[in-house]
Amino acid sequence: MVENQVNYYENPLEIENKLWSLLVEAVKNRESEFRTPVFICGNKNDLDGRVIVLRKADKENRFVQFHSDIRSSKIKKIKENSNCSILFYGKKDKIQLRLKVIAEINFKNNITRESWEKTGHISRKCYLVTNGPGSVSEKPTSGLNSKFDNFDFTKEQSEEGYKNFCVIKCKIKTIEWLYLAAKGHRRALINFEASKKFTWLVP
């Protein structure tokens, strides 16, 4: 068992297979530690991070994506600087992943329509808030109109949220992988720009 573990974390191909299996599994498994990474965007004057929910992981085309409200403050930041970062950590697998990505905002197109159709009408609640996320309020509020501030609204009513729905598609430039092991950590960088390159790093 120990030998297999050593073979895994010192084998570039197996490392890449492992990290992609974690990302793909996170999309389907609500219990996965890799399902809710931290997305970081901004510029030299205003760097910001927030937890997002991973909605797609595509190994072949090297991208991940998540949903957002088009009125969110991160949209403006991405428009100003599409170079972003995504941080994952799984305590069980003892793996940290740091992705550097180019973020693309998809709004009212085929990508958003496909994702919207797969989103349950209760989950669409996030996009039914009257004012954008982060808007100032004079009192504690869900931001929802009273007709939506419950679980009784219909799927047809939830369609109103589509006008605020967008998909952030993140093309991966690099993935930095860190494995924490009692016998000695391992760290590596996979660069997907130009031709793919694997480089070992000191942990």
Secondary structure, DSSP 8 states (H G I E B T S, - for coil): -HHHHHHHHT-HHHHHHHHHHHHHHHHH-TT-TTSS-EEEEEETTEEEEEE----EEETTTTEEEEEEETTSHHHHHHHH--EEEEEEEETTTTEEEEEEEEEEEEESSHHHHHHHHHS-TTGGGGGGBSS-TT---SS----B-TTTSSS---HHHHGGGGGGEEEEEEEEEEEEEEE--TT--EEEEEE-SSS-EEEEE--
